[in-house]
Amino acid sequence: MSTNEQDSKEKKSFEFVGSTIEEAIKKALEELQVKRDDIIVKVVSEEKKGLFGMEGANPAKIKVTMK
């Protein structure tokens, strides 16, 4: 099998972070210029709230794979 055939069969994945999972997905869609139906989203880690429930202690992280 040639290198080009292997590359076309391997699905590329990308990681994105955001203050929420929804924000990370939005960043992925904008950067990859695709629709939500064109990607598979796997949550790597959910956001963790900071002191008094404030955002930003730990951002959400997702892995996006093209369908």
Number of C-alpha atoms within 10 A of each C-alpha: 5 6 8 8 9 10 10 9 9 8 10 11 12 12 16 20 22 20 18 20 21 13 16 22 24 16 15 24 16 11 10 13 10 12 11 12 8 13 18 12 18 12 15 15 14 16 18 16 15 11 9 6 9 9 14 15 13 16 20 22 22 23 19 23 15 14 9
